[in-house]
Amino acid sequence: MLSLCNESRLLTGFKPHSLTSHEETNVFPSEPTSSPEFAPRCPSLDEIYLTLPEAARYCRMATPTFRLYLKRKEIAGIKLGKAWLFTKADLDAFLARYRVRSNAEITEMSNQILRRAR
């Protein structure tokens, strides 16, 4: 699993310190300097990007239907070779465009437009 974390030294126990020319020290000590449960959690690529079948499931639609929206370029995605990757933020933005507004929201929007026109 790939990690996007630049703070890997916290997970390996590496503690930077100044070395003098005559000192020989083990740069990677066998015992960690901080316990892993207190180290910052770094998201993996599996947690950031969804594959096409996972993205279709996230949107609760059939994969062929999801492919149609993708073909019409209604869904933002990353194509790496033949594989597609999607972020949850892009999928949420796609779903928000198809959200049906309630009567109260429509009335409030029309009132705002009328107030601006005056």
Secondary structure, DSSP 8 states (H G I E B T S, - for coil): --B--S-HHHHHT-------TT----SS-SS-SS-GGGS----BHHHHEEEHHHHHHHTTS-HHHHHHHHHTT-S--EEETTEEEEEHHHHHHHHHHT----HHHHHHHHHHHHHHH-
